[in-house]
Amino acid sequence: MEKKKIVILGAGYGGLRTLKKLQKLKPNADLIIIDKNNYHCETTSLHEVAAGTADADEICYSIDQVIDRKRTLFIQDTVVRVERESKRVILQDSEPVSYDYLLIGLGFEPEFFGIQGMDEYGLAISDIPSVKKIRHHIEDQFKKWGDDRRKERLIIVVGGAGFTSFEFLGELTNRVPHLIARHRVDRGLVRVICIEPTPNALPMFNRHLAEYGANKLIDRGVEFVIGRVSELDGERIFYKDGNETHTLQAGTFIWTGGVSGSSVVGRSGFEQHRGRVVVNTDLTVAGNSEILIIGDCSAVIDPETGRPYPTTAQIAMQQADCAAHNLYALIEGSPTKPFVFKFMGTVCSLGRDDAVGEIMGRNLKGRPASIMKKVIENRSLVKIGGVETMIKKGRFS
C-alpha cells in the first residue's frame, strides 16, 4: 500500500516545529517540507538586523539542523498556490507537489492598508532581504549627508507604535550614536520620529509598562507624533490628525503598522481576512479536514473575547505541537485533539539590556525583563533547532 504524503509549507516557527515533532512521532507517511529559503530565520529578531545591531547570520540557521534527510524531503522553492480539489501545491520553479495531508505555515507579509506610495517608498520589516535593505538604506542616507548636507537624510520615521516598532526603535537608538560617530554628524541634526494614530502605544501591555517603554525611548531622543499615515511621495510623509493633514520630510520611512498572512492563502481561494483563515478547534479548515493552518495564516478564536489571538511565535509553536499530533492521528485514523492556547507571557525589548514584559502574571521592566527576553529566545532555539543550535546562536550576554 502506497504511503500517504504529509506536505508542510513554510520553515518558520510553526512549520519547522511541526516537522521536528513528526520526525519523532514517525508516522507511516512520507514527509515533505517546502520553503523558498534553505535556512530558518528567527523573525522575532529581524528588527535587530534592520537597525544594524546584529548581522543576518546571527539570527538564521540552516534547516538541515532540523531535517532528518532519511525521513523528510526538502524542496527549496516558492509556493504559488494550493489547488485543493486536486490536492496539489503549485510551485514557482518545480513540478507540482501532491499531498494527502497539508500543513500551511507560510508566515506573514506587511499590510499597507492601501496607503498611497507605501509599496514604492516605504520599507517594512518582514524577512532577511527586507531588513538588510533597511540597514543599508539608513547607512546610505548618513553617507549621502556627508556629500550634500540635506538634513532630511538624517530623519528616520517609523509608522506605528506597536511591538515591532518599539523593538526596532530600541535597537535603532542604540545604533544611532555609532552612525553619528562614524559619519561625524551633529547629534542635533538626527531625528527619530514615531507616528501613531493614538496616544496608546504598546496596546498589548498595561499602561504602566507601556509608559515605561515610551519614556525610555523619549529619553533616547525618539519623538512621538499622533497621526495616521495617509501617503508617501518619496520625499514627504503625509499624516492626518483628525481633519488636519501634516507632512514630514525624511530620508527613511519604515512601516510597522500591520501585517497579514501569506498572500498564498488568498490565491488559493480560502475564505480569509488579511491572509488569515478561521480554523476549526483542531486547526483543520472547514470543508477540508486534510488541511491544517497554523501561525500567521491562521485565526484561532479566543473563547473569552470572541476575537482571534494575536499571531506570535509563541502561539505558532504551541499550534505546531498540536498540529503534529493531529496529522499523526489523521494518518492513523485516530481522533484529533483541540488546540488550547496557554499564554506564557510576552516581552518587548527596548534595545540592549532593557525591556518590558508580562510573564506568568508578573510585570517586568528593565534588565530583569531583558534577561527574560533572552531566556525566551534561547528556549525557542532549543525547541526547534536543538541544544547545539542554541549554544551557537543563543543570547548569553
N, C-alpha and C positions, 0 to 999 in steps of 0.2 A: 504494500500500500504506500502510495506516494506521500511524503511528509508534507505537512502544512507549512505555509510560509508566514512568518511574522515580519513585517516591514516597519521600521522606525524612521520617521522623518525628523531630522534635526539632532545635532550632537551638542545641545545645550544642557542646562542643568537637568531638565526633565528627561530628554531623550537618552542621554548617556547614563543617567542613574537607572532608568528602566532597563537598559541593555545590561548593565552590570548585574542587576538583580536577576534578570532572566538567564544570564550565563551561569549563575549559581543554581537556579532552580532546574535547569536543564530540561526544558520541555521537549517533547517529541516533535520538534519543528525546526526548520531552517530559519536562522536569524539574519536579517539584512538591515543595515543602518545606512542612511543616505544623508550626506551633508555637503555643502559646497566647499567647505574647508576641511583640511586634514588635521585640524587642531581644535581643542576646546578652549573657549575664552571665558574667563571669569568676568561676566558682563557687569557684575556689581563693582568692578574696579576700573571700568572704562574711563571714568572721569579723571582718574589719575594720569592716564596716558594723554588725554586731551589737554590737561593743564601742564603737562611736561614734567611731572614729579615722578613718573615711572615710565619705563620703556615697555613696548608691547610684549616682548618675550617674557617679561616678569609676570604677566597675568594670563599667559597661554601655556598649554602643554599639548603634546601630541596625543591624539586619541588612541594611538597604538598602546598607550599605557593603560587603556581600559579594555580595548577589544581583544578578545580571545579569537585569534585567526582560525583556530580549529573548529570553532562553533559559529563564527559570525563572518559574513561577507560585508566589507565596507565599500560603498560606491561613492566616489567623490564627484558630485555633480549638483547642479541647481535644479530644485523641484519647480516645475512649471504649474502643474495642477494634478488633482486626483480625479480619476474617472470612476465614480462609484458603481455605475451599472456594470462595467466590465471588470471592476476591481483591478485597476491599473494605476500606476503612478507615472505620469509623463515627465520626462527629464529633458533638460536643455540640450545635452550632447549625447547621451547614451540612449539605448533602446528602452522602451517602457518596461517597468518592473511590475509583475503581477503580485498580488497578495491574497492571503486568506484572512489575515487579521492585520490591521493597520493602526499604528500609533502616530498621531500628529503632535509634534512638539517643536514647531518651527520658529518660536521666538517672536520678537516684536519688530516693528518699524516705527519711525517717527510719524506722528499725526499732526499735520499742519492746519487742519480745520479750514481749508480753503483760503488761508491768509495770502493775499496777493504778494507775489515776489518771493515767497518763502522758499519755494523749490529752487529758484535761481540764485538767491543771495543769502539764504540762511544756512547755518551749519547746525548739525544735530549729532548728539552722542548716541550711536546705535550699534557700531561694530568697530573692528580694528581699523579698517580703511578710513572710516569717518573720524575717529579720534586722532589718527595720525594727521589727517588733513587739518583738523582744528589746531593741533600743536604747531604744525608748520606754518599755518596761516598767521597765528599770533606772533611767532618768532619773525616771520617775514615782515609783518607790519612794523615791528620795532626796528628792523634793519632798514626798511624804506624810510622811516622817520629820520634816520641819520643822513639820508640823501636830500629829502625835500622839506623836512621840518613841518609837515602837515599834522596839526595837533590831533585831528580825528583818528589818526593811525594808532594813537595810544589810548583810545577809548574802547573798552570792551563792554558790550551789553549782553546780558543774559535775559531771555524771556521765560518767565515762570519762577516761582519761589517754592517749589516742592522739594522732595527728597533729592533728586538728582542735581537740581540747581544748587542746593546748599552744599552737597558733597563736592561738586565742581568748584564752587566759589571758595570753599575751604582750601582746596588744593591750589587754586589759582592765586589766592592771596599769599600762599607760601612760595609760589613760583615767581611772582612779580618782582620782589626785591633782587632776585638773581638776574632777571632780564634788565632791570634798571641799571645794575652794576655793570653788566656786560656791554650794554649799548650806551652807557654814560648819559642816561636820561634824567632830567629833573623829576623827582618824585611827584611834585605838584602837578605835572602835566598828565600823569597817568590816572585814568578814571575807570573804575569798575562799577557798572550800574546794573541793577536788577529790576526789571519791570514785572509787576504782578498785579492782576486785576483787583485783588482785595488786600486789606492790611493783615489778613490772617495767613502768614507764611507757615510752612510746615504744618499743614492742617491735620496730618496723621498723628501728631503729638499734642499733649496738653499744652496750654498756653504758657505755663512756666518754662517748660523745656524749649518750646518754640522761641520764646523771647530771649532765652539764654543764647540760643544759636544765632538769632538775628543780631543781637547786641555784640556777640563775638565778631561777626563779620563786619559790622559797622565800625568796631574798634580797629579793624584792619583796613578800613578805607572803602568798604562797599557802600554804595548809595542805593537805597531802596526807593523806587518810584511807583506810585499807584497808577495803573493804567492797563488797558488791553491792547496788545499789539494788533494793528489792523493792516499794515502794509510795509513792504520793504521796496526800495527802488535802487539799491546798490550803493547809495550814498547816505540816505536818510532812513530812519526808522520812524514810522508813524504809529502813534498810540493814542487811544481815547480814554479820557477820564470823564465819565458822564457824557455830556453832549459836546465837550471840547476836544479838539484834536491837537496833539502836540507832536513835535518832531525832535529827534536827536540825530546828530551826525556822529558816526562811529565807524572805525575800520573793521570791527568784528562784531557779528551778531550770532549768538548761539541760542538755539531754541531747546528748551527743556520742558515745554508746556504740555506735553502729551504724547502718548504712544498708542499704537493699535497692534492687534495681532497680525501675523503674516498675511500679505495680500493673496497668497496661495489659497487661503480659506475662501475668499470671495470668488476667485477664479474657478474654484471647484464647485461652486453652486450651493454651498452650505447656507442655511439661514443664519445670518450673523449680524452683529453690530460692531463696527470698528474692528473687524477681524476676529471677533470672539464669538464662539458658539456656546450657547447654554447647553451643558451636557447633563445626562442622567446622573443619578446618585452614584452609579458605579463607573462614571466617566465615559460611558459609551454615548453615541449620538442617536437621538431619536430617529427611528427608521433605518438605522444602520448599526446594528448591535455588534458588527465585526470591526467597527472603527471606534477608537478611543482618542480623545483630545485632552492634552494637559498643557500647563504653563500659560504663556501669554495668549495663546489661541483659544483657551477655554474660559468659560464663565461658570464658576461654581457659586451657587446662591447660598449666602449666609442665612440660615433659618431664623436668626434673631432679627436681622434687619430687612430681609427680603431683597437685598442688593448683592451683586457679585462681590466676592472677596477681592481685594487688590491683588494684582499679579506680581508676585515676588519670587525670588529664588527659593525661599523657604517653602512656599506652598507648592511650587513646581516639584521639589524633591519629595515632599510628602505625597503628592499625587503620583509620582513615579513609582514609589513603593507599592501603592495601591494598584496602579496600572499593571505592574509586573505580575502581581498576584492574580489579577483578573484575566490577563492574557494567558497565563498558565492554566487558569480554571477553564477558560473557553476551549483551549486545546484538549483538556482532559474531560470536558463535558460536565464540569462541576459548577456549582453556583458561584456567581461573583459576589463581591462584598461592596458595601457602600463606602465612599470616601468620606472620612471625617477629618476636618482640618483642626489641628491642635496648634493654636497660636503660641509661639515660644518667645515672642517679643521682637523688637526691632531696634537697630542702632544706626544713626545717621552720623557719619564722620564729618568733622569740620577742619580737615587738614591733619597734619601730624600731631599726635598726642592730644587731640581734643575731639569730643563727640557729644551727642545727646542720645539717650535711649530709654526704652521701657523694656525691662527683662523680668519675666515672671512676676509681674505686678509691681516691680520696683522701678523708680525713676533714677536714672544715672546721668551724670554730666561730667565733662572734663576728662581727665586722664582715666578714671575708672571705666567710663563709657568707651573710651578709645581702646583700652585693653580688651574689653568685652567684644568690641568690633573685630579685633584681630583673632580672638578665640573663635568667633562665629565663622570667619573666613577660613581659618585653618580646619575647622570641622567640615566645612563644605569640601575642601580639597581632599580630605580623608574619605568622605562618603562617596566621592566619585572617582578621584584619581588614585586614592590609596595613600598609605603612610609614606611611601617613598616620594610621591609627588608633593605631599605636604612638607616633607623635610627639604625638598629642593625649592619649592615655591612659597612656603609658608611665611607668615608675618611674625617675627620674633623680636623686633626692636621698636 
